[in-house]
Amino acid sequence: MAHAGTPKAILVYKSVHHRNTAQIAHVMADVLGSDCAAPSECPYEKLAGYELLGIGSGVYYGGGFDTWGPLWLTGGLNKKHPDERDFQRARDFAAHITGAIGRTLSDEANGGRSP
């Protein structure tokens, strides 16, 4: 549910390997007051009802394969992540986005001038 004064938003995420991206997306959606769904839950027709779209996916470079080969024995390089610090960073980023959206909407309401 969108907060007053913010556009109706949805975060669409792809999270496969350890479901970490899904965890971060849901934390951000809570702060943004937005919906949150996997692509399979979001047909294009559904997206038409939103004013703001956020997209997230895992990062699969080098470290993204940290549980490949012998590293799976130890749980990988990023074992125990996301942790509370990661969740707080996601909350802070979402709060920053919310502030930026609020400033943009305020500027538009004032004819492009800051209040």
Buried (B, 14 or more C-beta within 10 A) or exposed (E): EBBEEBBEBBBBBBBEEBEBBBBBBBBBBEBBBBBBBBEEEBEEEEEEEBEBEBEBEBEEEEEBEBBEEEEEEEEBEBEEEBEEEBBEEBBEBBEEBBEEBEEEEEEEEEEEEEE
